[in-house]
Amino acid sequence: MCALSHYIERGSEGRVATTGVSLIREHAEGMKPPRSLFVPFPLGRPMGSPDEPDFQRDVLLSALRLLESATETALADYPHDAPTSGDDPWACAVALAPPEPANETEALRDQLVAEIRQLAPWHAESLKRRGRSTVGISGASLAQVEELATLVADFATGAEPSDGEIDWNHPMPVRLKFASDDLRAFYHEAATAQPGASYPTDADLNDWLFNRTLLGTVLRQIVGRMRESEDRRVAGLVIGMIPAGFAR
């Protein structure tokens, strides 16, 4: 949308003004659209929470008001968080007690596999109820989820990543990004499989995964290593690996 705003305004020679909503501040800061409203919402929800028409209308009007007040490039901040449900707080059905991440690759892999196996029965329930899974963007099948732990453990401990038996869809370092996406999808699907439980918000899921699982701790370690990399391809993948506020 940032690029489209530039195209429209340049093509109209300034006769058409544009505004928009940005979910990733770094993208808006880099592309510098004429006007953009940064919103602190999860990816995929630019208007905030579903079934909240008054709140969504306020987000939209805030973006449109930039047409009145901003005569030069402007990136404004929306001041409100998305409303949450008034239901009882969500809690994952699986009580994990994640250990401190091991420093050795094989030991860390074993720890991750043990955690994955704790979640596996709930993921099977999720698959039964929903009839599908979003795991697979990396090239790994559901039967190969444990093998993703090898790649993650290799990178987290500084070992040379091995190809293994997965028919990867992407080369390194992009492979690491999509492998982490698949692992996160597996965890999220398992965590939301409990019948009759209130459905978690994105904030609930992120808090659980990154603060209460071994995988979340390891992914934060990986992002730290990526930020220190001299390879710009690696450093550039940090955006999107971990939601804002959890990469500490």
JODA-V166610 format. One record per residue. N is the residue number from 1. PHI is phi in degrees with one decimal (999 if undefined). PSI is psi in whole degrees, 0 to 359 (none if undefined). Layout:
BEGIN
n & phi & psi
N & PHI & PSI
N & PHI & PSI
END
This chain:
BEGIN
n & phi & psi
1 & 999 & 327
2 & -61.3 & 314
3 & -65.7 & 322
4 & -64.2 & 322
5 & -61.6 & 315
6 & -60.6 & 316
7 & -62.8 & 315
8 & -65.3 & 313
9 & -69.6 & 323
10 & -69.5 & 319
11 & -67.4 & 330
12 & -91.1 & 2
13 & 55.6 & 40
14 & 85.0 & 1
15 & -80.2 & 339
16 & -115.8 & 122
17 & -95.9 & 147
18 & -126.7 & 156
19 & -145.8 & 165
20 & -163.4 & 179
21 & -118.5 & 136
22 & -119.9 & 131
23 & -95.4 & 343
24 & -124.5 & 108
25 & -58.7 & 319
26 & -59.8 & 323
27 & -65.5 & 315
28 & -66.4 & 321
29 & -65.3 & 324
30 & -76.6 & 320
31 & -90.1 & 343
32 & 49.5 & 63
33 & -65.6 & 159
34 & -54.0 & 316
35 & -147.2 & 135
36 & -152.2 & 141
37 & -106.5 & 115
38 & -81.0 & 128
39 & -118.2 & 135
40 & -86.0 & 53
41 & -112.7 & 163
42 & -65.0 & 154
43 & -57.7 & 138
44 & 91.9 & 355
45 & -130.1 & 68
46 & -66.0 & 341
47 & -102.4 & 8
48 & 94.6 & 223
49 & -82.5 & 147
50 & -70.3 & 157
51 & 60.2 & 32
52 & -129.7 & 70
53 & -60.9 & 322
54 & -65.4 & 318
55 & -65.9 & 315
56 & -62.1 & 322
57 & -63.7 & 322
58 & -66.3 & 321
59 & -60.8 & 313
60 & -62.9 & 316
61 & -65.7 & 324
62 & -63.2 & 321
63 & -68.3 & 320
64 & -68.6 & 329
65 & -64.9 & 339
66 & -63.7 & 336
67 & -66.8 & 333
68 & -87.1 & 325
69 & -103.0 & 337
70 & -102.5 & 115
71 & -99.4 & 345
72 & -124.5 & 177
73 & -52.9 & 127
74 & -140.6 & 136
75 & -123.9 & 105
76 & -100.2 & 156
77 & -104.1 & 130
78 & -77.4 & 128
79 & -85.1 & 359
80 & -119.3 & 144
81 & -81.0 & 158
82 & -66.9 & 140
83 & -65.3 & 150
84 & -112.2 & 165
85 & -70.5 & 151
86 & -87.6 & 6
87 & -69.9 & 172
88 & -59.5 & 147
89 & -57.2 & 141
90 & -78.5 & 145
91 & -141.4 & 139
92 & -67.2 & 141
93 & -69.0 & 338
94 & -97.7 & 117
95 & -86.7 & 95
96 & -85.0 & 147
97 & -126.2 & 76
98 & -64.1 & 134
99 & -79.2 & 172
100 & -66.4 & 135
101 & -59.5 & 133
102 & -70.1 & 155
103 & -87.7 & 338
104 & -90.5 & 140
105 & -57.1 & 310
106 & -64.6 & 319
107 & -66.7 & 320
108 & -66.1 & 320
109 & -59.8 & 316
110 & -62.0 & 321
111 & -63.3 & 315
112 & -65.3 & 318
113 & -62.6 & 320
114 & -61.4 & 320
115 & -68.6 & 318
116 & -59.3 & 320
117 & -68.9 & 331
118 & -65.2 & 326
119 & -87.1 & 343
120 & -56.4 & 317
121 & -61.0 & 324
122 & -72.9 & 327
123 & -68.3 & 324
124 & -62.4 & 322
125 & -65.0 & 319
126 & -60.2 & 315
127 & -64.5 & 322
128 & -66.0 & 317
129 & -74.5 & 319
130 & -95.1 & 337
131 & 76.0 & 10
132 & -162.1 & 168
133 & -143.7 & 149
134 & -91.3 & 0
135 & -67.8 & 135
136 & 140.8 & 355
137 & -64.8 & 334
138 & -79.2 & 340
139 & 112.3 & 347
140 & -78.5 & 143
141 & -88.2 & 170
142 & -59.6 & 327
143 & -69.7 & 346
144 & -108.5 & 13
145 & -58.6 & 321
146 & -62.7 & 330
147 & -68.5 & 335
148 & -62.9 & 331
149 & -62.0 & 330
150 & -64.8 & 314
151 & -62.7 & 315
152 & -63.2 & 316
153 & -65.7 & 320
154 & -57.3 & 309
155 & -68.8 & 321
156 & -64.3 & 328
157 & -99.3 & 2
158 & 82.9 & 12
159 & -80.8 & 162
160 & -74.3 & 119
161 & -62.7 & 136
162 & -101.7 & 153
163 & -72.7 & 326
164 & 64.1 & 208
165 & -104.9 & 3
166 & -77.3 & 137
167 & -85.6 & 83
168 & -63.0 & 142
169 & -85.1 & 345
170 & -141.8 & 152
171 & -79.8 & 169
172 & -71.2 & 148
173 & -90.1 & 355
174 & -61.0 & 329
175 & -54.3 & 320
176 & -63.3 & 319
177 & -60.2 & 312
178 & -75.4 & 332
179 & -65.2 & 318
180 & -66.7 & 324
181 & -61.4 & 318
182 & -65.5 & 319
183 & -64.6 & 317
184 & -62.4 & 320
185 & -62.2 & 317
186 & -60.0 & 314
187 & -64.0 & 314
188 & -62.7 & 317
189 & -65.1 & 322
190 & -67.0 & 319
191 & -69.2 & 337
192 & -104.8 & 17
193 & -88.5 & 347
194 & -64.6 & 119
195 & -64.0 & 138
196 & 81.0 & 352
197 & -79.9 & 151
198 & -64.8 & 144
199 & -80.6 & 135
200 & -74.4 & 154
201 & -79.7 & 170
202 & -60.6 & 322
203 & -64.0 & 320
204 & -59.6 & 312
205 & -64.3 & 317
206 & -65.6 & 319
207 & -62.4 & 317
208 & -64.2 & 310
209 & -66.8 & 314
210 & -87.6 & 345
211 & -113.9 & 348
212 & -131.5 & 11
213 & -129.9 & 155
214 & -64.8 & 320
215 & -56.4 & 315
216 & -60.1 & 318
217 & -62.3 & 317
218 & -67.5 & 320
219 & -64.0 & 324
220 & -65.3 & 321
221 & -61.5 & 317
222 & -62.6 & 316
223 & -61.3 & 322
224 & -61.2 & 318
225 & -67.7 & 322
226 & -64.7 & 321
227 & -64.3 & 332
228 & -87.5 & 353
229 & -69.6 & 142
230 & -82.1 & 349
231 & -81.2 & 113
232 & -63.2 & 333
233 & -64.6 & 322
234 & -70.9 & 311
235 & -60.6 & 326
236 & -70.9 & 344
237 & -84.5 & 354
238 & -60.3 & 318
239 & -64.0 & 121
240 & 100.8 & 343
241 & -71.1 & 319
242 & -137.4 & 135
243 & -60.4 & 151
244 & -56.5 & 136
245 & 98.1 & 348
246 & -112.2 & 348
247 & -89.1 & 80
248 & -115.2 & none
END
